[in-house]
Amino acid sequence: MQTFTIKPFDMPAGAAALREQVRAVIREHVTDGDIVRRANCWQVNDPEFSRVLGKAGLIGMTWPKQYGGHERSALERYIVLEELLSAGAPVGAHWIADRQTAPLLLRYGTEAQRQRWVPGIAAGEIYGCIGLSEPNAGSDLASVRSSARRDGDDWVLNGQKIWTTNAHIAHIMIGLFRSEEGSERNAGLSQFLIPLDTPGITIRPIINLTGEHDFNEVFFDDVRLPADGLVGTEGQGWSQATAELSLERSGPERYLSSHVLVTELIRHAGGSQDAAVLALIGKLASEVWTLRQMSLAVAGRMAAGEDPALEATIVKDLGNSLEQAIPSLIQAVVELDLSSGDALALLTAQLLQVSPSFSLRGGTREILRGIVARGLGLR
């Protein structure tokens, strides 16, 4: 039976100086007075700020210098993400490309793919999206039906992806397609690097409850890619795609999406003697700290070359549960007029509406708990 393992590790030398560097960038460049944009900030796009981070060396931190990276440690990158998210900085434009697209290309891509795309991602100028979910293959990803067939030296793609975050601003997609006709489940799948200005691609918006445009539908109608559009090994798309999920599931974004609301609650409480408010602050602080230690443990193991997939899944499930609960917990103990201009009320109202989606992105709660149960030998 596998269990959640937390191995001791030391934060890198210079951690305090790195935190101050990030905070200085935030003080200088994050001047938007709209506090609502600070909530769930890794889905808030600001291309100019992404370029600022690229120039500061805060994107692509762990990548080789030959591709525009900075060859720093995974824990240094974690420090940067933690500072950006806790401050509510608008990091959405480059987030997926930094977290998943470039690491996948560095691991599985060709030299030409790396040279073409990774330096621009490190500069904060090229953005990516992930083409996984389909109308009948969301949580059950192995049901993917979108197809890729060979035609001479080319690949021809047909099908549809849905809930594709940032497809409307992305330059490229890493898409999972069924490349072996007649294959089923996780066999016969391949990944493709798809420039989104390729003819035959249609992107349609999905507008959420708050009127925001994060998600999209993406349609592929006889989209033709050259042979080098394939990423990695033909037929190995399932193992490549699932290897990315530890990156997606274990980061600080999995428990910090509602963090600015917690800090605003503390500011709002001030010298309050309200026992219920003080108890809630204590509860939230202890849970966030625990999740931080768990998430750091996963980052430490990944930095050591391990693949803590089970631990990453647990962090995502527990983190999503907490960040979804935060706005409702605050609403229950603080008298708020959600239609007022008060900062605490504005953030609470925003997160009450968008937080239900937190447990969908990166795998639904039901699927994640099945993965945990198998990992623990319970099924």
N, C-alpha and C positions, 0 to 999 in steps of 0.2 A: 504494500500500500504506500502511495506517495503522500507526503504531507507538505504543508507550507513551510518552506525553509527560509530563515532569515540568517544570513551570514554576516558577521561583523566586518566592517570596512571603514577606512578613514576617508574623510572628505579630502579632496585634492588641496595641495598647497596653493595659497593664493585665492582661496574661495571667497574670503571677505572682500578682497580687491575686485574680484570679478563681479560680485553682487553690486558693489558701488559703481562699477562701470555701467552695468545695465540700468541701475537706478538713475544715473546721470543722463543716459540716453532718453529714458522715459520722461524725466523732468523737462528736458529740452524740447522734445518732439511730440509728446502726447498732451496736447493743449486743448483738445475738444472738450467743451463744457457739458456735452450730453452724457449724463451719468449712465443712462440706459445702455449706451454702447460699451460700457465696461463689463456688463453682464455677459457671460458666455462668449468672452471676447475672442476665443480662437475660431469663431465663425463670423467675426466682424472684419471686413476687408478694408485695407488701407494700403494700396500699392506703394505710395510714397514712403510710408513708414517701413514697409518691407525692404525697400531699397536702402533706407537708412541703416537697418539692421544688417543688410548685406555688406555695406561699406564698413560697418563697425566690426565685421568678422563674427557676427552672432548668428549666422545661418551656415549650415554645412560645417559645423565646428569639428566633427570627428572625421571628416573625409580627407583623402589625400590632397596635398597641396597642388598636385598636378591637375586636379579637376576644380580648383578654386576653393578647396577646403582649407582647414587650419590645423588638422592633426592634433586636436585636443581630446581630452578624455570624455567618455560618455557621462561621467558624473559632473564635469564642468558644463556640458550641455544641459544636464538636468537642472543645474543651478540657474542657468539663463532662463529656461522655460518657466521655472518656479517663480522667478522675479517678474517676468512678463505677465504671466497669468494672474498672479496675486495683485498686480497693479491694474489689471483690466486693460492691458495694451492691445491694440487692434492688430492681431497677428494672423488673421484668417487667410489672407491672400496667399501667403507662401507656406502655410502650415502643413498641408498634405504633401507637398513636394519635398519639404525638408524632412518630414517624419517618415515618409514611405517611398515616394517616387524615386528620389535619388539613391537612397540606400538599396532599393531593389535593383536599380541599374548598375550600381557598383558591385553588387553581388552576382547578378545573373546576366547583365547586359553585355553587348559587344563593345569593343573599344570605340568604335565609331559612335554608338549610342551615347556612351559616356562623354566623349569629347563634344558632341553636339549639344547635349542638354544639361549636364550637371553643372558646368561653370555658371550658366545663366541662373540656375536655381540657387546656387550659393550667393549670387549677387542680388537675390531678391527680385529678379526681373522675369523669371519664368515660373509659371504656376501649374500644378498638376491636379488631377482628380482620379478617383478610383472607380472603375466600372465593374462592379460585382453584382449587386442586387438587380433582379428582374421582376416583372409583375407577378410571376408564379415561382420565383426563386429568390426569396428574401432571406429569411433565417435558414431555410433549407437550400443553402447555396449550391449543393451538388446537383440541384435540378436545373441548372443553367441550360438554356436552349439556344441562345444566340450562337450563330454558327460562323465558322471560318473555314473556307474551302480553298484548296489550291487551284490556281488557273495559270498554267505556265509557271513563270517565276514569281508570280504575285499571289497574294492572299486576298480573298473577297469576303468581306464581313457583312452579315445581315442579322438583324434582331433589334432588341430594345433593352436599355438599362434604365433603372429608375432610382430615385432618392440619391442621385449623384450630386454630392456637395460640390459647389463651385464650378460645375461644368461650364457655366456661362462666362466665367472669367479665365478659365484654365487654358493653357496652350496645348497641353498633352494629357492623354488618359492612358493609364495602364488598365487594359480591359481583359476580362476572363471570357474566353469563347470556346465552344465545343468544336475542336478541330478534327475529330475523328467521327465520321458519319456512322450513326448507329450505336455509338458508345453510350453508356449510362453512368449515372452518378459521378464519382470523382475521377473516373477513367476518361481518357480522350480529351482532356481540357488543356488549353494553352493560353499563355498571356501574350498580349500584343501592345506595342507602343504606338499610340494613335495620335498624330497631330490633329487637333480638333478643327482645323481649317480645311481638312481633306473633303473633297466633294462627296456628297451622299450622306453627310451627317446633319441631322436636325436636332437642335437643342430647344426644349420648351420648359418654361419655368413652372415650378410648384411653389405657390405662395403660402406661407404659414399663417397661423392665427393672428399674428401681430402685423401682418402685411409685409413681412420681410421675404426676401428671395435668397434662400440658401440652397435649396434642393432643385433638382431638374430631372426631366426625362430626356434621354438621349436615344435617337433613332438612327439605325445604320441601314442604309439601302444601297446594296452593291458597292460598299466602300472598298476601294482598291488600295492595298498596301504593298510595297515592295517586299521581297523575301526577308530583308533585314528588319521588317517590322516585328518579327517574332522576338520575344524576350525569353532568354534562357533556352530550355530544351522543349521541343515539341512533345506534347502529351504529358508534361510535368507541371502544368499550370496549377493543379490543385495543391501540390506540395509547396510550390513557390508562393502561391497566394496565402496559404495558411501560415507560412513562415513569417509573413509580414505582420500577422495579427498580434504577436507579442509586442511589436512596436506600437501598434494602434491601441492596445488595451491597457497598457501598464503605466503610461505617462501621467504626469501631474494634472493634465487636463481632465482626467477621469474623476478627480475629486475637487477641482478648483473652479469649475464652471460657475458655481454660485458663491465663490469665496468673497467677492466684493460685497455681497449682501451681508455676510457675517461681519466683515470689518465695519460696514455701515451701521449694523445693529450695535456694535460695541461703541461706536462714536455717538449714536443716538441715545444709548443708555446713560452715558456720562457717569454722573455720580448717583444713578438711580439705586434705590434700596428695594426695588420690586423683586421679591424672592423668585417669582416665576421667570422673569427676564434674566436674572443672574444665574439661575440654574440652567437655563437654556444656553447661555453663553458658555458656561462651564462644560456642558454636554457637547456642544459643537466644537469647542476648542480641543477637547480630549479626542473626539472622533477624527477630526482633521489631522491631529498629530499622529494618531495611530495609523491612519491611511498613508500619511507621508512616509512613515518608517517602512511600511510594507512596500510602497511604490519605490522608495529608494533602494530597498533590498533587491527588488527585481532589476532595477537599473544597475546595481552593483554586480549582480550575477551576469547580466547581459554584457557588461563591460569586461567580464572575465571570460567571455566567449561561450557561456552557457545559454541554454534556451529554456527559461523558466515559464513555459507556456501555461501550466496550471496556475502558478502563482499570479501571472498576468491576468488570467481570466478571473480569479478571485478578487484582485484589486479592482478590476472594472466593475464587477457586480456590486461589491460593497461601496465603491466610490459613487457609482450611479445612484444607488439607493440613498446615500447621504445627500448628494447634491439635489436630487429630486425632492427630498423631504424638507430641505432647509426653508424654502419660501412658505410652505404650509405651517411648519413649526413656528416660524416668526409671526405669521398672521394669527396664529392661535393665542399668542401671549401678549402681543402689542396691539393696541387700538390704533388702527390705520384707516385713513381715508384714501383708498386706492386711486381715487380720481384727483387727488391733490398733487401739488408740485413738490411735495416733500421727497427728499432723496430716497429715504427708506421705503416709502410707499411706491415710488416709481420703480425701484429695483424689484420689490416684491411682486408688483403687478406684472412686470415683464417676465420674471422667472416663473411665476405661476402658470403663465401661458406657454412658455417654450420648454420648460423642464420635462414634460412628459416624453419628449423626443430623446432625452438623454440616454434612456435605457434601450433605445432602438439602434443608435449608431454604434457600429462595431460589433453587433450581435445582440439579439434580444436576451432578456433575463432568463427566459425559459431555456433557450439553447445553451447559454453560458452555464446554467446550473446542471444541465445534462453533462456538459464537458467536465465540470468539477466532480460530479458523481462518478463518472468513469475514472477520472484521475485518482480518486480516493478509493476506488475498488468497491463502490456501492452499487454499481450496475454493470 
